[in-house]
């Protein structure tokens, strides 16, 4: 493992370029404040375009 971190602010993100990378999303836990909660996750994978011959 090279890095372990938590994204905490809206629109936080990170980028890597390594075909061996995997990701993990931890379980949702109740916060300390009363009221409803929400978690949204957007994962985008990009690969180079290789035209089919």
VEXLO-320274 format. One record per atom (N, C-alpha, C): y, x, z; residue number from 1; chain; residue in one letter; atom name. Coordinates in Angstrom, 3 decimals. Each point is the difference from the previous one (the first is absolute). Layout:
BEGIN
<node><Y>Y</Y><X>X</X><Z>Z</Z><num>NUM</num><cadena>A</cadena><residuo>A</residuo><atomo>CA</atomo></node>
...
END
This chain:
BEGIN
<node><Y>-1.173</Y><X>0.852</X><Z>0.000</Z><num>1</num><cadena>A</cadena><residuo>X</residuo><atomo>N</atomo></node>
<node><Y>1.173</Y><X>-0.852</X><Z>0.000</Z><num>1</num><cadena>A</cadena><residuo>X</residuo><atomo>CA</atomo></node>
<node><Y>1.234</Y><X>0.896</X><Z>0.000</Z><num>1</num><cadena>A</cadena><residuo>X</residuo><atomo>C</atomo></node>
<node><Y>0.918</Y><X>-0.288</X><Z>-0.921</Z><num>2</num><cadena>A</cadena><residuo>X</residuo><atomo>N</atomo></node>
<node><Y>1.230</Y><X>0.788</X><Z>-0.100</Z><num>2</num><cadena>A</cadena><residuo>X</residuo><atomo>CA</atomo></node>
<node><Y>1.183</Y><X>-0.690</X><Z>0.662</Z><num>2</num><cadena>A</cadena><residuo>X</residuo><atomo>C</atomo></node>
<node><Y>-0.020</Y><X>-1.337</X><Z>0.036</Z><num>3</num><cadena>A</cadena><residuo>X</residuo><atomo>N</atomo></node>
<node><Y>1.124</Y><X>-0.730</X><Z>0.581</Z><num>3</num><cadena>A</cadena><residuo>X</residuo><atomo>CA</atomo></node>
<node><Y>-0.479</Y><X>-1.319</X><Z>0.581</Z><num>3</num><cadena>A</cadena><residuo>X</residuo><atomo>C</atomo></node>
<node><Y>0.648</Y><X>-0.427</X><Z>1.059</Z><num>4</num><cadena>A</cadena><residuo>X</residuo><atomo>N</atomo></node>
<node><Y>-0.245</Y><X>-1.283</X><Z>0.633</Z><num>4</num><cadena>A</cadena><residuo>X</residuo><atomo>CA</atomo></node>
<node><Y>1.356</Y><X>-0.477</X><Z>0.477</Z><num>4</num><cadena>A</cadena><residuo>X</residuo><atomo>C</atomo></node>
<node><Y>0.478</Y><X>-1.129</X><Z>-0.513</Z><num>5</num><cadena>A</cadena><residuo>X</residuo><atomo>N</atomo></node>
<node><Y>1.337</Y><X>-0.454</X><Z>0.358</Z><num>5</num><cadena>A</cadena><residuo>X</residuo><atomo>CA</atomo></node>
<node><Y>0.076</Y><X>-1.510</X><Z>-0.068</Z><num>5</num><cadena>A</cadena><residuo>X</residuo><atomo>C</atomo></node>
<node><Y>1.045</Y><X>-0.543</X><Z>0.585</Z><num>6</num><cadena>A</cadena><residuo>X</residuo><atomo>N</atomo></node>
<node><Y>0.238</Y><X>-1.437</X><Z>0.022</Z><num>6</num><cadena>A</cadena><residuo>X</residuo><atomo>CA</atomo></node>
<node><Y>1.332</Y><X>-0.287</X><Z>-0.678</Z><num>6</num><cadena>A</cadena><residuo>X</residuo><atomo>C</atomo></node>
<node><Y>-0.014</Y><X>-0.938</X><Z>-0.932</Z><num>7</num><cadena>A</cadena><residuo>X</residuo><atomo>N</atomo></node>
<node><Y>1.235</Y><X>-0.458</X><Z>-0.636</Z><num>7</num><cadena>A</cadena><residuo>X</residuo><atomo>CA</atomo></node>
<node><Y>0.523</Y><X>-1.159</X><Z>0.834</Z><num>7</num><cadena>A</cadena><residuo>X</residuo><atomo>C</atomo></node>
<node><Y>1.218</Y><X>0.116</X><Z>0.502</Z><num>8</num><cadena>A</cadena><residuo>X</residuo><atomo>N</atomo></node>
<node><Y>0.501</Y><X>-0.985</X><Z>0.956</Z><num>8</num><cadena>A</cadena><residuo>X</residuo><atomo>CA</atomo></node>
<node><Y>1.167</Y><X>-0.842</X><Z>-0.495</Z><num>8</num><cadena>A</cadena><residuo>X</residuo><atomo>C</atomo></node>
<node><Y>0.752</Y><X>0.465</X><Z>-0.975</Z><num>9</num><cadena>A</cadena><residuo>X</residuo><atomo>N</atomo></node>
<node><Y>1.178</Y><X>-0.725</X><Z>-0.461</Z><num>9</num><cadena>A</cadena><residuo>X</residuo><atomo>CA</atomo></node>
<node><Y>-0.274</Y><X>-0.718</X><Z>-1.319</Z><num>9</num><cadena>A</cadena><residuo>X</residuo><atomo>C</atomo></node>
<node><Y>0.688</Y><X>-1.121</X><Z>-0.251</Z><num>10</num><cadena>A</cadena><residuo>X</residuo><atomo>N</atomo></node>
<node><Y>-0.172</Y><X>-0.690</X><Z>-1.281</Z><num>10</num><cadena>A</cadena><residuo>X</residuo><atomo>CA</atomo></node>
<node><Y>0.244</Y><X>0.961</X><Z>-1.162</Z><num>10</num><cadena>A</cadena><residuo>X</residuo><atomo>C</atomo></node>
<node><Y>-0.829</Y><X>-0.097</X><Z>-1.004</Z><num>11</num><cadena>A</cadena><residuo>X</residuo><atomo>N</atomo></node>
<node><Y>0.068</Y><X>0.814</X><Z>-1.220</Z><num>11</num><cadena>A</cadena><residuo>X</residuo><atomo>CA</atomo></node>
<node><Y>-0.329</Y><X>1.470</X><Z>0.224</Z><num>11</num><cadena>A</cadena><residuo>X</residuo><atomo>C</atomo></node>
<node><Y>-0.525</Y><X>0.364</X><Z>1.185</Z><num>12</num><cadena>A</cadena><residuo>X</residuo><atomo>N</atomo></node>
<node><Y>-0.512</Y><X>1.358</X><Z>0.175</Z><num>12</num><cadena>A</cadena><residuo>X</residuo><atomo>CA</atomo></node>
<node><Y>-1.094</Y><X>0.247</X><Z>-1.030</Z><num>12</num><cadena>A</cadena><residuo>X</residuo><atomo>C</atomo></node>
<node><Y>-0.144</Y><X>1.214</X><Z>-0.432</Z><num>13</num><cadena>A</cadena><residuo>X</residuo><atomo>N</atomo></node>
<node><Y>-1.045</Y><X>0.298</X><Z>-0.965</Z><num>13</num><cadena>A</cadena><residuo>X</residuo><atomo>CA</atomo></node>
<node><Y>-0.310</Y><X>1.481</X><Z>-0.030</Z><num>13</num><cadena>A</cadena><residuo>X</residuo><atomo>C</atomo></node>
<node><Y>-1.023</Y><X>0.332</X><Z>-0.750</Z><num>14</num><cadena>A</cadena><residuo>X</residuo><atomo>N</atomo></node>
<node><Y>-0.347</Y><X>1.394</X><Z>-0.203</Z><num>14</num><cadena>A</cadena><residuo>X</residuo><atomo>CA</atomo></node>
<node><Y>-0.694</Y><X>0.121</X><Z>-1.345</Z><num>14</num><cadena>A</cadena><residuo>X</residuo><atomo>C</atomo></node>
<node><Y>-0.028</Y><X>1.193</X><Z>-0.529</Z><num>15</num><cadena>A</cadena><residuo>X</residuo><atomo>N</atomo></node>
<node><Y>-0.656</Y><X>0.245</X><Z>-1.278</Z><num>15</num><cadena>A</cadena><residuo>X</residuo><atomo>CA</atomo></node>
<node><Y>-0.802</Y><X>1.286</X><Z>0.079</Z><num>15</num><cadena>A</cadena><residuo>X</residuo><atomo>C</atomo></node>
<node><Y>-1.140</Y><X>-0.005</X><Z>-0.643</Z><num>16</num><cadena>A</cadena><residuo>X</residuo><atomo>N</atomo></node>
<node><Y>-0.839</Y><X>1.191</X><Z>-0.075</Z><num>16</num><cadena>A</cadena><residuo>X</residuo><atomo>CA</atomo></node>
<node><Y>-0.564</Y><X>0.098</X><Z>-1.409</Z><num>16</num><cadena>A</cadena><residuo>X</residuo><atomo>C</atomo></node>
<node><Y>-0.372</Y><X>1.200</X><Z>-0.397</Z><num>17</num><cadena>A</cadena><residuo>X</residuo><atomo>N</atomo></node>
<node><Y>-0.659</Y><X>0.208</X><Z>-1.284</Z><num>17</num><cadena>A</cadena><residuo>X</residuo><atomo>CA</atomo></node>
<node><Y>-1.262</Y><X>0.814</X><Z>0.263</Z><num>17</num><cadena>A</cadena><residuo>X</residuo><atomo>C</atomo></node>
<node><Y>-1.068</Y><X>-0.698</X><Z>0.264</Z><num>18</num><cadena>A</cadena><residuo>X</residuo><atomo>N</atomo></node>
<node><Y>-1.267</Y><X>0.655</X><Z>0.296</Z><num>18</num><cadena>A</cadena><residuo>X</residuo><atomo>CA</atomo></node>
<node><Y>-1.099</Y><X>-1.031</X><Z>-0.208</Z><num>18</num><cadena>A</cadena><residuo>X</residuo><atomo>C</atomo></node>
<node><Y>-0.935</Y><X>0.262</X><Z>-0.870</Z><num>19</num><cadena>A</cadena><residuo>X</residuo><atomo>N</atomo></node>
<node><Y>-1.051</Y><X>-0.959</X><Z>-0.322</Z><num>19</num><cadena>A</cadena><residuo>X</residuo><atomo>CA</atomo></node>
<node><Y>-0.974</Y><X>-0.221</X><Z>1.155</Z><num>19</num><cadena>A</cadena><residuo>X</residuo><atomo>C</atomo></node>
<node><Y>0.052</Y><X>0.843</X><Z>1.005</Z><num>20</num><cadena>A</cadena><residuo>X</residuo><atomo>N</atomo></node>
<node><Y>-0.909</Y><X>-0.135</X><Z>1.132</Z><num>20</num><cadena>A</cadena><residuo>X</residuo><atomo>CA</atomo></node>
<node><Y>0.621</Y><X>-0.763</X><Z>1.160</Z><num>20</num><cadena>A</cadena><residuo>X</residuo><atomo>C</atomo></node>
<node><Y>1.197</Y><X>-0.533</X><Z>-0.153</Z><num>21</num><cadena>A</cadena><residuo>X</residuo><atomo>N</atomo></node>
<node><Y>0.700</Y><X>-0.684</X><Z>1.085</Z><num>21</num><cadena>A</cadena><residuo>X</residuo><atomo>CA</atomo></node>
<node><Y>-0.561</Y><X>-1.414</X><Z>0.182</Z><num>21</num><cadena>A</cadena><residuo>X</residuo><atomo>C</atomo></node>
<node><Y>-0.135</Y><X>-0.394</X><Z>1.240</Z><num>22</num><cadena>A</cadena><residuo>X</residuo><atomo>N</atomo></node>
<node><Y>-0.338</Y><X>-1.382</X><Z>0.318</Z><num>22</num><cadena>A</cadena><residuo>X</residuo><atomo>CA</atomo></node>
<node><Y>1.040</Y><X>-0.504</X><Z>0.993</Z><num>22</num><cadena>A</cadena><residuo>X</residuo><atomo>C</atomo></node>
<node><Y>0.018</Y><X>-1.289</X><Z>0.222</Z><num>23</num><cadena>A</cadena><residuo>X</residuo><atomo>N</atomo></node>
<node><Y>0.961</Y><X>-0.558</X><Z>0.942</Z><num>23</num><cadena>A</cadena><residuo>X</residuo><atomo>CA</atomo></node>
<node><Y>-0.739</Y><X>-0.897</X><Z>0.981</Z><num>23</num><cadena>A</cadena><residuo>X</residuo><atomo>C</atomo></node>
<node><Y>0.639</Y><X>-0.260</X><Z>1.092</Z><num>24</num><cadena>A</cadena><residuo>X</residuo><atomo>N</atomo></node>
<node><Y>-0.546</Y><X>-0.858</X><Z>1.039</Z><num>24</num><cadena>A</cadena><residuo>X</residuo><atomo>CA</atomo></node>
<node><Y>1.122</Y><X>-0.861</X><Z>0.544</Z><num>24</num><cadena>A</cadena><residuo>X</residuo><atomo>C</atomo></node>
<node><Y>-0.278</Y><X>-1.265</X><Z>0.211</Z><num>25</num><cadena>A</cadena><residuo>X</residuo><atomo>N</atomo></node>
<node><Y>0.961</Y><X>-0.909</X><Z>0.611</Z><num>25</num><cadena>A</cadena><residuo>X</residuo><atomo>CA</atomo></node>
<node><Y>-0.601</Y><X>-0.460</X><Z>1.316</Z><num>25</num><cadena>A</cadena><residuo>X</residuo><atomo>C</atomo></node>
<node><Y>0.698</Y><X>0.291</X><Z>1.078</Z><num>26</num><cadena>A</cadena><residuo>X</residuo><atomo>N</atomo></node>
<node><Y>-0.506</Y><X>-0.336</X><Z>1.320</Z><num>26</num><cadena>A</cadena><residuo>X</residuo><atomo>CA</atomo></node>
<node><Y>0.087</Y><X>-1.488</X><Z>0.289</Z><num>26</num><cadena>A</cadena><residuo>X</residuo><atomo>C</atomo></node>
<node><Y>-0.650</Y><X>-0.442</X><Z>1.058</Z><num>27</num><cadena>A</cadena><residuo>X</residuo><atomo>N</atomo></node>
<node><Y>0.007</Y><X>-1.420</X><Z>0.361</Z><num>27</num><cadena>A</cadena><residuo>X</residuo><atomo>CA</atomo></node>
<node><Y>1.380</Y><X>-0.462</X><Z>0.460</Z><num>27</num><cadena>A</cadena><residuo>X</residuo><atomo>C</atomo></node>
<node><Y>0.255</Y><X>-1.285</X><Z>-0.156</Z><num>28</num><cadena>A</cadena><residuo>X</residuo><atomo>N</atomo></node>
<node><Y>1.252</Y><X>-0.600</X><Z>0.464</Z><num>28</num><cadena>A</cadena><residuo>X</residuo><atomo>CA</atomo></node>
<node><Y>-0.116</Y><X>-0.228</X><Z>1.504</Z><num>28</num><cadena>A</cadena><residuo>X</residuo><atomo>C</atomo></node>
<node><Y>1.038</Y><X>0.354</X><Z>0.721</Z><num>29</num><cadena>A</cadena><residuo>X</residuo><atomo>N</atomo></node>
<node><Y>0.032</Y><X>-0.196</X><Z>1.446</Z><num>29</num><cadena>A</cadena><residuo>X</residuo><atomo>CA</atomo></node>
<node><Y>1.250</Y><X>-0.787</X><Z>0.376</Z><num>29</num><cadena>A</cadena><residuo>X</residuo><atomo>C</atomo></node>
<node><Y>-0.090</Y><X>-0.742</X><Z>1.065</Z><num>30</num><cadena>A</cadena><residuo>X</residuo><atomo>N</atomo></node>
<node><Y>1.160</Y><X>-0.753</X><Z>0.492</Z><num>30</num><cadena>A</cadena><residuo>X</residuo><atomo>CA</atomo></node>
<node><Y>1.051</Y><X>0.968</X><Z>0.513</Z><num>30</num><cadena>A</cadena><residuo>X</residuo><atomo>C</atomo></node>
<node><Y>1.251</Y><X>-0.276</X><Z>-0.328</Z><num>31</num><cadena>A</cadena><residuo>X</residuo><atomo>N</atomo></node>
<node><Y>1.100</Y><X>0.816</X><Z>0.490</Z><num>31</num><cadena>A</cadena><residuo>X</residuo><atomo>CA</atomo></node>
<node><Y>0.403</Y><X>-0.417</X><Z>1.407</Z><num>31</num><cadena>A</cadena><residuo>X</residuo><atomo>C</atomo></node>
<node><Y>0.995</Y><X>0.659</X><Z>0.527</Z><num>32</num><cadena>A</cadena><residuo>X</residuo><atomo>N</atomo></node>
<node><Y>0.457</Y><X>-0.294</X><Z>1.364</Z><num>32</num><cadena>A</cadena><residuo>X</residuo><atomo>CA</atomo></node>
<node><Y>0.995</Y><X>-1.155</X><Z>0.052</Z><num>32</num><cadena>A</cadena><residuo>X</residuo><atomo>C</atomo></node>
<node><Y>0.591</Y><X>-0.361</X><Z>-1.135</Z><num>33</num><cadena>A</cadena><residuo>X</residuo><atomo>N</atomo></node>
<node><Y>0.980</Y><X>-1.090</X><Z>-0.048</Z><num>33</num><cadena>A</cadena><residuo>X</residuo><atomo>CA</atomo></node>
<node><Y>-0.703</Y><X>-1.327</X><Z>-0.295</Z><num>33</num><cadena>A</cadena><residuo>X</residuo><atomo>C</atomo></node>
<node><Y>0.492</Y><X>-1.108</X><Z>0.570</Z><num>34</num><cadena>A</cadena><residuo>X</residuo><atomo>N</atomo></node>
<node><Y>-0.597</Y><X>-1.302</X><Z>-0.316</Z><num>34</num><cadena>A</cadena><residuo>X</residuo><atomo>CA</atomo></node>
<node><Y>0.354</Y><X>-0.432</X><Z>-1.423</Z><num>34</num><cadena>A</cadena><residuo>X</residuo><atomo>C</atomo></node>
<node><Y>-0.807</Y><X>-0.864</X><Z>-0.552</Z><num>35</num><cadena>A</cadena><residuo>X</residuo><atomo>N</atomo></node>
<node><Y>0.289</Y><X>-0.550</X><Z>-1.324</Z><num>35</num><cadena>A</cadena><residuo>X</residuo><atomo>CA</atomo></node>
<node><Y>-1.014</Y><X>0.439</X><Z>-1.039</Z><num>35</num><cadena>A</cadena><residuo>X</residuo><atomo>C</atomo></node>
<node><Y>0.151</Y><X>-0.541</X><Z>-1.198</Z><num>36</num><cadena>A</cadena><residuo>X</residuo><atomo>N</atomo></node>
<node><Y>-0.957</Y><X>0.317</X><Z>-1.069</Z><num>36</num><cadena>A</cadena><residuo>X</residuo><atomo>CA</atomo></node>
<node><Y>0.181</Y><X>1.428</X><Z>-0.514</Z><num>36</num><cadena>A</cadena><residuo>X</residuo><atomo>C</atomo></node>
<node><Y>-1.018</Y><X>0.494</X><Z>-0.616</Z><num>37</num><cadena>A</cadena><residuo>X</residuo><atomo>N</atomo></node>
<node><Y>0.052</Y><X>1.334</X><Z>-0.598</Z><num>37</num><cadena>A</cadena><residuo>X</residuo><atomo>CA</atomo></node>
<node><Y>-0.433</Y><X>-0.053</X><Z>-1.449</Z><num>37</num><cadena>A</cadena><residuo>X</residuo><atomo>C</atomo></node>
<node><Y>0.191</Y><X>1.095</X><Z>-0.690</Z><num>38</num><cadena>A</cadena><residuo>X</residuo><atomo>N</atomo></node>
<node><Y>-0.355</Y><X>0.060</X><Z>-1.418</Z><num>38</num><cadena>A</cadena><residuo>X</residuo><atomo>CA</atomo></node>
<node><Y>-0.286</Y><X>1.446</X><Z>-0.379</Z><num>38</num><cadena>A</cadena><residuo>X</residuo><atomo>C</atomo></node>
<node><Y>-0.952</Y><X>0.172</X><Z>-0.901</Z><num>39</num><cadena>A</cadena><residuo>X</residuo><atomo>N</atomo></node>
<node><Y>-0.238</Y><X>1.322</X><Z>-0.579</Z><num>39</num><cadena>A</cadena><residuo>X</residuo><atomo>CA</atomo></node>
<node><Y>-0.281</Y><X>-0.197</X><Z>-1.472</Z><num>39</num><cadena>A</cadena><residuo>X</residuo><atomo>C</atomo></node>
<node><Y>0.714</Y><X>0.744</X><Z>-0.818</Z><num>40</num><cadena>A</cadena><residuo>X</residuo><atomo>N</atomo></node>
<node><Y>-0.208</Y><X>-0.023</X><Z>-1.445</Z><num>40</num><cadena>A</cadena><residuo>X</residuo><atomo>CA</atomo></node>
<node><Y>-0.338</Y><X>1.410</X><Z>-0.449</Z><num>40</num><cadena>A</cadena><residuo>X</residuo><atomo>C</atomo></node>
<node><Y>-0.952</Y><X>0.102</X><Z>-0.917</Z><num>41</num><cadena>A</cadena><residuo>X</residuo><atomo>N</atomo></node>
<node><Y>-0.426</Y><X>1.301</X><Z>-0.494</Z><num>41</num><cadena>A</cadena><residuo>X</residuo><atomo>CA</atomo></node>
<node><Y>-0.008</Y><X>-0.042</X><Z>-1.517</Z><num>41</num><cadena>A</cadena><residuo>X</residuo><atomo>C</atomo></node>
<node><Y>0.577</Y><X>1.001</X><Z>-0.614</Z><num>42</num><cadena>A</cadena><residuo>X</residuo><atomo>N</atomo></node>
<node><Y>-0.019</Y><X>0.140</X><Z>-1.453</Z><num>42</num><cadena>A</cadena><residuo>X</residuo><atomo>CA</atomo></node>
<node><Y>-0.537</Y><X>1.388</X><Z>-0.309</Z><num>42</num><cadena>A</cadena><residuo>X</residuo><atomo>C</atomo></node>
<node><Y>-1.124</Y><X>0.047</X><Z>-0.691</Z><num>43</num><cadena>A</cadena><residuo>X</residuo><atomo>N</atomo></node>
<node><Y>-0.593</Y><X>1.275</X><Z>-0.394</Z><num>43</num><cadena>A</cadena><residuo>X</residuo><atomo>CA</atomo></node>
<node><Y>0.034</Y><X>0.054</X><Z>-1.517</Z><num>43</num><cadena>A</cadena><residuo>X</residuo><atomo>C</atomo></node>
<node><Y>0.584</Y><X>1.053</X><Z>-0.538</Z><num>44</num><cadena>A</cadena><residuo>X</residuo><atomo>N</atomo></node>
<node><Y>0.123</Y><X>0.170</X><Z>-1.444</Z><num>44</num><cadena>A</cadena><residuo>X</residuo><atomo>CA</atomo></node>
<node><Y>-0.715</Y><X>1.278</X><Z>-0.394</Z><num>44</num><cadena>A</cadena><residuo>X</residuo><atomo>C</atomo></node>
<node><Y>-0.913</Y><X>-0.107</X><Z>-0.929</Z><num>45</num><cadena>A</cadena><residuo>X</residuo><atomo>N</atomo></node>
<node><Y>-0.680</Y><X>1.178</X><Z>-0.524</Z><num>45</num><cadena>A</cadena><residuo>X</residuo><atomo>CA</atomo></node>
<node><Y>0.447</Y><X>0.258</X><Z>-1.427</Z><num>45</num><cadena>A</cadena><residuo>X</residuo><atomo>C</atomo></node>
<node><Y>0.361</Y><X>1.207</X><Z>-0.295</Z><num>46</num><cadena>A</cadena><residuo>X</residuo><atomo>N</atomo></node>
<node><Y>0.455</Y><X>0.366</X><Z>-1.335</Z><num>46</num><cadena>A</cadena><residuo>X</residuo><atomo>CA</atomo></node>
<node><Y>-0.938</Y><X>1.033</X><Z>-0.595</Z><num>46</num><cadena>A</cadena><residuo>X</residuo><atomo>C</atomo></node>
<node><Y>-0.288</Y><X>-0.144</X><Z>-1.258</Z><num>47</num><cadena>A</cadena><residuo>X</residuo><atomo>N</atomo></node>
<node><Y>-0.832</Y><X>0.969</X><Z>-0.705</Z><num>47</num><cadena>A</cadena><residuo>X</residuo><atomo>CA</atomo></node>
<node><Y>0.651</Y><X>0.281</X><Z>-1.348</Z><num>47</num><cadena>A</cadena><residuo>X</residuo><atomo>C</atomo></node>
<node><Y>-0.127</Y><X>1.205</X><Z>-0.514</Z><num>48</num><cadena>A</cadena><residuo>X</residuo><atomo>N</atomo></node>
<node><Y>0.598</Y><X>0.320</X><Z>-1.302</Z><num>48</num><cadena>A</cadena><residuo>X</residuo><atomo>CA</atomo></node>
<node><Y>-0.628</Y><X>-0.853</X><Z>-1.102</Z><num>48</num><cadena>A</cadena><residuo>X</residuo><atomo>C</atomo></node>
<node><Y>0.804</Y><X>-0.376</X><Z>-0.958</Z><num>49</num><cadena>A</cadena><residuo>X</residuo><atomo>N</atomo></node>
<node><Y>-0.480</Y><X>-0.772</X><Z>-1.141</Z><num>49</num><cadena>A</cadena><residuo>X</residuo><atomo>CA</atomo></node>
<node><Y>-0.741</Y><X>0.946</X><Z>-0.954</Z><num>49</num><cadena>A</cadena><residuo>X</residuo><atomo>C</atomo></node>
<node><Y>-1.215</Y><X>-0.358</X><Z>-0.325</Z><num>50</num><cadena>A</cadena><residuo>X</residuo><atomo>N</atomo></node>
<node><Y>-0.790</Y><X>0.782</X><Z>-0.946</Z><num>50</num><cadena>A</cadena><residuo>X</residuo><atomo>CA</atomo></node>
<node><Y>-0.409</Y><X>-0.959</X><Z>-1.116</Z><num>50</num><cadena>A</cadena><residuo>X</residuo><atomo>C</atomo></node>
<node><Y>0.569</Y><X>0.145</X><Z>-1.186</Z><num>51</num><cadena>A</cadena><residuo>X</residuo><atomo>N</atomo></node>
<node><Y>-0.331</Y><X>-0.937</X><Z>-1.080</Z><num>51</num><cadena>A</cadena><residuo>X</residuo><atomo>CA</atomo></node>
<node><Y>-1.479</Y><X>0.127</X><Z>-0.393</Z><num>51</num><cadena>A</cadena><residuo>X</residuo><atomo>C</atomo></node>
<node><Y>-0.608</Y><X>-1.131</X><Z>-0.256</Z><num>52</num><cadena>A</cadena><residuo>X</residuo><atomo>N</atomo></node>
<node><Y>-1.390</Y><X>-0.031</X><Z>-0.444</Z><num>52</num><cadena>A</cadena><residuo>X</residuo><atomo>CA</atomo></node>
<node><Y>-0.042</Y><X>0.323</X><Z>-1.491</Z><num>52</num><cadena>A</cadena><residuo>X</residuo><atomo>C</atomo></node>
<node><Y>-0.859</Y><X>0.920</X><Z>-0.389</Z><num>53</num><cadena>A</cadena><residuo>X</residuo><atomo>N</atomo></node>
<node><Y>-0.113</Y><X>0.359</X><Z>-1.410</Z><num>53</num><cadena>A</cadena><residuo>X</residuo><atomo>CA</atomo></node>
<node><Y>-1.074</Y><X>-0.809</X><Z>-0.669</Z><num>53</num><cadena>A</cadena><residuo>X</residuo><atomo>C</atomo></node>
END
